[in-house]
Amino acid sequence: MKGKILGAGAISGDDGKRYYYEENELKNAKEGQNIEGLEVDFEVIDGKAVGVFILNKPSFSSNFSSLNASFNASMTNLPNIDTKFVFLDFNAVKNFIFAPNIHSMKFFALLTLICYLITNLLAKSFVYGGGASAAFFYIFGILSLVLGLWVNYLLFQTSSDKKPLVYFISCVIVVAVMGILLKTLADSLMMSMFGGRLPYFKLTLIVLLFIAYAVLILLWYIRVGKITNEKFFMYSLYAQLASYACLIIMIIMLLCREEFGIWYDFAVICAIASSALLAVAWLKFREIHTIN
């Protein structure tokens, strides 16, 4: 099949579809050559472009722009390098945004995890006092949300499967409603500690929302695991479910006016393990499958 290079890692085929390729599949590119817009011949295997050969010779302006890289880096490519060093390619930054691929997905997924972990570390400061910690809590919380949406959008673009994106957005809505309820629940629980009645209705509603959230997370992990064919997503899911089980036990003990003690520690350990396994999953996966 013939097509035209959109940028590093992406080709627009004659059939109107977009195909992605690894750097080592570009067979006859020269060092410092600007490959954008060049016509290529390639084969398609499992939805990916392989054996990519440049057909037309680079123009004088293309060569000149390559020599002028130090003055206009955004218009040229660095020399072709191994895919593990793709983040050194300045031109690839543009493709992180406009041409979704596995490399950009890994980058933004890990950035999302970092922001999410920072948000959790700041959560305690946010609960017990305002100030700078509360401000940073909101900043990193919103940033992790936006990045999470972008990662799932990239997954949708590369796999044509919208389910992970739908599950993620649904989770965000459920968490937002739970957050509103938890704010009103905090005051009610404080009153119950001084002899008032426990807010059973609010607690029940939060438990139901939490179950809905857990189901959506379960569906997201299963779907992403199938799309990427990476087993570590499922390992992360198991640790996440163990954390949720500890939280449910804590809620039950709270309703019975008992201290939950060690169950909180178990929940934290499982949550940390889940995040670590999720990071490994994003780092390890190498392919995207289209699932009907």
N, C-alpha and C positions, 0 to 999 in steps of 0.2 A: 504494500500500500504506500501511496505517496501522501505527503502532507507538508506543513510548514511549522517551524519551531516558534513557539510563542515566547519561550524563555527557558532558562535552565530547568530541565526536568519535565517539560510539557510540550506536546505536539498537537496541532489541530489537523486531523486527518481529512482526506478528500470526502469522506462520508459524513462530515459535519460533526463528528464526535471528537472529544478530547482524550488523548492518551498520555500516560506518564511513563517516563523511562528513568533508569538509573544512569549515573554519569558514565559508568564503565561500558554502557551499551552504545555510546557515541563513538563510532569507530575511526573516523577520518578527520576529526577536528584538529586544528593546529593550535599551538599554544598562543594565548592572547587573542584568539579569533572571536569576533563578535558574532554569535550564532543566531541571534534573534532575526526572524524573518526569512531564514534560509530554507530552501526546499530540501526535503529529505525523503529517502526511501526506507521503509521499515516493515517489519512483520509484527503481527499482534498475537501474543500468546497469553491466555488467561487474562485478557483485558489490558495487558501492559505492552508497550512498545519495546521490541528487542531488535538487535542488529540494525541500529540506526546509522545510515550513511548519508552524508551531505552531498547533494547533487550539483548545485550551482556554486561557482567559485565566488569567494568573497569579493566585493567591490572595493575600489580604491578608498572610498569613504569609510567602508567598514574597517579596512586595515589602518587607515589614519586615526579612526576613533580608538582603536586598540592601542596605538602608540601614544595616544593622548590620555591614557587612563588616569595618570596621576592628577590631571586637571579636571577630568569629568568622569569620575568612577561610576556614576549611576548609568552611564551610557555604554559601558563595556563590561566584559567578563574577565575575571582573573583566569590564569591558565587552568585547564581542566585538572581537577584534583580528585582524590579518592572521596567516595561518598561520606566517609566518616568525618571529613573535614569540610563538609558542605557549608557550614556556618561561616567559613572564612571567605566565601564568595560573596562580594558585595551585591552582585546582581541577584543573588538568591534571596536577598531580603525582600525585594519587590515581589518575588514569587511566593513568599510566605503569605502575602496578603491577596494577590490577584490570581495566583495559579496554585491552588491547594494540592499538596502531595504529602507523602508519608513523613518526609523530613520536617515540614512545617507543623504537621500534626503532633509529632513527638515534641518539638520545641515548645509549642503553646500548651500542650498537656502538662509537661513538667513545670512550666511557668505557673500554670493554674494550681498545681499541687503545692508549690512553694508559697503562693499567696494564700491558699487555703490553710496551710499549716501556721503561717504567721497570724492569720485571723483567729485561729483557735488559741494560740499563745496569748493574744491580746484580749481574748474574751473575758478572762478573769478580771483583768484591770477594768474592762468596760462595765462589768457587773458591780464591782465594789467602788467604783469612783469614776468621775469624768476626766476632764483634762486631755492631755495630748494622747494618752493611750486609747481613749474612747474615739478620738478623731481618726487615729490610725486604724482602729478596728473597723470603722465604717469605710475608710478608703480601701483597705485590703479586702474587705468583704465584698464591696462592689466590684473591685478589680477581678477577684476570683470568679464572681458571677459572670461578668462580661467575657472573660477568657474562657470559662467553661462553655458558655453559649457558642463562642467562636470555634472551639475544638469540636463540638458536636455538629456545627455547621460544616466544618471541613470534612468530618466523617460522612456527612450526608452528600457532600459534593463528590467525594472520591468513591463512595459505594452505591450512591443512588438509593440509599435506604434512609428514610426519614424517621423511622421509629426511635432510634437513640435520641434524636433532637426533641421529639415529642415527649418522650419520657423525662428528659432533663427539664424541659419547660414546665411540665406538670409537677415535678418535684419542687421547683422553685416556687410555684403557686402554693403548694401545700405547706412548704416551710414558712412562707410569708404569713399565711393564715395562722399557723401554729405560733409564730412569733407574737402576733397580736394577742392571741389568747393567753399566752404565757405571761405577758405583761399584766393582764388583769388577774391572772391566777396567783401571781406572787403576793399581792395584797390579801387575797382571800386566804391563802395558806398561812400568812402571818397572823391573821385574826383567829384562825383555827388553833394555832399554838397557844393562844390565851383563852381557850375554852369555847371558841366559836365552832360552828359546824363546818366540816370539810366540804369544799365545792365539788360535790360528786359529779354534777352535770358537766362542768368544765373539764374535770379530769377525764371523764369518759370520752368527751369530744376530742380531747387532745390525744388520748390513746387511739381512737379510731383514725384520726389524721396521721398519727405516727405509723399505724399499720398500713395505711394507704401509701405513705412515703416509702416504707420498707418494701412493699410490693413493687412500686415503680423503680426503686433502686435495683431490686432483684431482676426485673425485666431488662433494665438498662445493661447490667453486667452480662446477662445471658446473651443479649443481642450483640453487644460489642465483642464478646468472646467469640461468637460465631463469625462475625464480619472479619475479625483480625486473625482468627484461628490461633489465638494465644491463650494457653491454659492458665497463665498467671492471673488473668482477669477473674477466673473462677476461684482461684485461691484467695484473692483479695475479697471476693464476695463472701466466702466462708468465714473469714475473719470478721467481716462487717456484720454478718448475721449473728455471730457469737457476741459481738458488742451490743447488738440490739436486744438479744436475749437477756443480757445482764441489765440493760436499762429497763426492760419490762419487769424483771424481778425487783428492781429498785422501786419502781412505781407501785407494785403490789405491796411491798414492805412499807412504803410511805402511807398507803391507804390503811394499813394495819397499825400505823403509828409505831413502827419499829425502825431501828437503825439498820441501814443497808451495808455499812462498813466496807468489807472486802470486795463486794460486788462492784463498787465504783472503780476500784483499782483494776479489776478484771476488764471492765468496760473500756477503760483508758488503754490498757495494754493491747486489747483486741483492735481498737480503733487505730492505734499507731501501727500495728502489724498490717492492717488492711491498707493504710496509706503507703507503707513501704512496698508491699506486694503490687499495689497499683502502679507505683513508679517503675518497678521492674517490668511489669507488663507493657507499659508504654515504651520502655527502652528496647524490649526484646522483639516486639512484633515486626514482621517484615513484609506482610502482604495484606491486601484488602480484597475481600470476596464479595461478590454481588449475590445476595440471597433473595430468592423469590418468595 
